[in-house]
Amino acid sequence: MRRAVFSLLGILLIVTALAGIAISASGIVILWQVERSIKAGANETLTLLATTLQTTSDGLAVAARSLTQTDSALISLTTAIETAGDSVDETLPLIDTLTNVTTREIPRTITTSQQALRSAQASAQIIDTTLATLTSLPLINVRGYDSSRPLSRSLADLARSLDPIATSLASMEQSLLASKANLTAIGVSTEEIAGDISEIRASLTQAKQVIGDYESVVATLRQEVQVAQNSLPALLDQIAWGITIAFVWLGLTQIGLLMQGLEMLGLEFTRSKREKV
């Protein structure tokens, strides 16, 4: 009975030892296969990540250049708008001067001229009457005098011809006032546009700062990915060799268990003479 128990235990030890050795051997084989797969997958992943980071860096660089170009365009636009606003500011006094000339000075001059013409017309009537009388005398021949176009009538016509000018100047006053109002509105609009552009430029400056921060982060990540690509294969090899050594140690421990099981089955291993004595 005791012999049967020892034989059964020996068989169990042998089976366990063989299973342990098989597990160690297969574990070593599978480990290096898995290690190669992990290394290839990790390298592919890191390469893809490096490519993605490079693309992101290029995109950020393009965005930064676009923002710089936009900022330059806005500077040019601001200069143009400010120039237009200065032109409007310079034009407003000119319109005031034109308004003063057309509504005050020229009408005053026309009125003065018409008064002078009417005064001259009264004198001209006397002259026309005198010349007509002299012309009617048979003994006096006045040459160059046309009684069909008396001087007083010509002066009256000339005075009346100035009336449309006053009417035109009155209508011009309305146009000048409307132009002044429009220019004033344009000046206000240019100031508002310049303010909006300043706010946009401030936003662009903030966006450029954010892009600069992102570029720094991406550059740091690219460096870390490069370090990982360089160090990961060696690290995986070290881990695989460590696990391999553990499997070898496990297999070696199973040899002793196998020998013990065989001894329990009655197999005697050669011993030295000193041990036999």
RAPEVEN-V971069 format. One record per helix or strand of 3 or more residues. SS is the DSSP state (H for helix, E for strand). FROM is the first residue (numbers start at 0). TO is the last residue. If there is no record, write none. Layout:
SS_FROM_TO + SS_FROM_TO
This chain:
H_1_135 + H_150_160 + H_162_263 + H_272_275
